[in-house]
Amino acid sequence: MGSTSAYGTNCRLVTEQTPLNHHLPRVQGEEYLRTRMGAVIIRLAGLYGPGRHVLDWIRKGKIRHNPKWVNLLHVEDAAGICLRALERAQDGATYLASDGKPRTWGEICLTAESKWNITHLSPTSTHETGKQVSIHKLLTDLNYILRFPDLYQALAQIEENSSSSFGLSSHRSAPIEKTPQGNPPPSRY
């Protein structure tokens, strides 16, 4: 697993053919493994989910209301994509992974305010434009169907689970379901 940061911060539309930033040691290592050993590289967008909650980032002031593009991916989809790649990917392939819907931090902050009444910091400017990641290859080559294609629905579910009768705070993940034998349920991927 790699990161979409391998493509820099001001790339606009990013596909698997977008030039990489080969100055990054991590990218050099990934490309060595991919080209010499046949490793499959999945470059993940920003991960969120239980324990990595976008709305908490806004509440804590870690996210700025600005026009920078951001790509996000639920952790369960990241896991599902990895499993699907193990089953179907060609040796040496590269895939970009996100929910396929780039947004700006400003849009996310405004939605958080209107849907969940979360006050955000005043708008700021930035020199970084961010990037918009295309997941066309992931969807076509691996035939992966996102479990969490809608960021705001997923955030609503995380918010609901974090304030449910389980008494969980928003920084803890939900308990793992168990079968009657005490084992985790089989994978859905």
Secondary structure as UniProt FT lines:
FT   STRAND          2..3
FT   HELIX           4..7
FT   STRAND          12..14
FT   TURN            16..17
FT   TURN            22..23
FT   HELIX           25..37
FT   STRAND          41..44
FT   STRAND          46..49
FT   TURN            50..51
FT   HELIX           54..59
FT   TURN            60..61
FT   STRAND          69..70
FT   STRAND          72..74
FT   HELIX           75..88
FT   TURN            91..92
FT   STRAND          94..97
FT   STRAND          103..104
FT   HELIX           105..116
FT   STRAND          131..133
FT   HELIX           136..141
FT   HELIX           151..162
FT   TURN            165..166
FT   TURN            170..171
FT   TURN            180..181
//
